[in-house]
Amino acid sequence: MNPGPVSPDDPIADDLAAVVALRSLADQLEDSAVERALREGWGWGQIAEALGVTRQAVHKKHLARLAGTDIDLRRRNVR
């Protein structure tokens, strides 16, 4: 059953828009925290563990964005 077009006055539309905004904010916070951790010498594995994901997942998600920075992105030793 299709309920039809979304009305901007619909409270469900507001709830879903809030979810989208929170996801965006969470992504921004993660980007910032990962960059800070790398600048402070954390390794990909440490960051992944703190985020509850695999090292490969965090590396894949953030490597391209950070490639143009002055951060040394080579394999890092665990503290």
Contacts in CASP RR format, 6 or more apart in sequence:
PFRMAT RR
TARGET T0000
AUTHOR 0000-0000-0000
METHOD contacts of the structure
MODEL  1
MNPGPVSPDDPIADDLAAVVALRSLADQLEDSAVERALREGWGWGQIAEA
LGVTRQAVHKKHLARLAGTDIDLRRRNVR
6 13 0 8 1.000
7 13 0 8 1.000
30 51 0 8 1.000
31 62 0 8 1.000
31 65 0 8 1.000
34 47 0 8 1.000
34 51 0 8 1.000
34 58 0 8 1.000
34 62 0 8 1.000
34 66 0 8 1.000
35 62 0 8 1.000
35 66 0 8 1.000
35 69 0 8 1.000
35 71 0 8 1.000
37 43 0 8 1.000
37 46 0 8 1.000
37 47 0 8 1.000
37 50 0 8 1.000
38 47 0 8 1.000
38 66 0 8 1.000
38 71 0 8 1.000
38 73 0 8 1.000
39 71 0 8 1.000
41 76 0 8 1.000
41 79 0 8 1.000
42 76 0 8 1.000
42 79 0 8 1.000
43 76 0 8 1.000
43 77 0 8 1.000
43 78 0 8 1.000
43 79 0 8 1.000
44 55 0 8 1.000
44 58 0 8 1.000
44 59 0 8 1.000
44 75 0 8 1.000
44 76 0 8 1.000
45 55 0 8 1.000
45 58 0 8 1.000
45 78 0 8 1.000
46 78 0 8 1.000
46 79 0 8 1.000
47 58 0 8 1.000
48 54 0 8 1.000
48 55 0 8 1.000
48 56 0 8 1.000
48 57 0 8 1.000
48 58 0 8 1.000
48 59 0 8 1.000
51 58 0 8 1.000
63 73 0 8 1.000
66 73 0 8 1.000
67 73 0 8 1.000
END
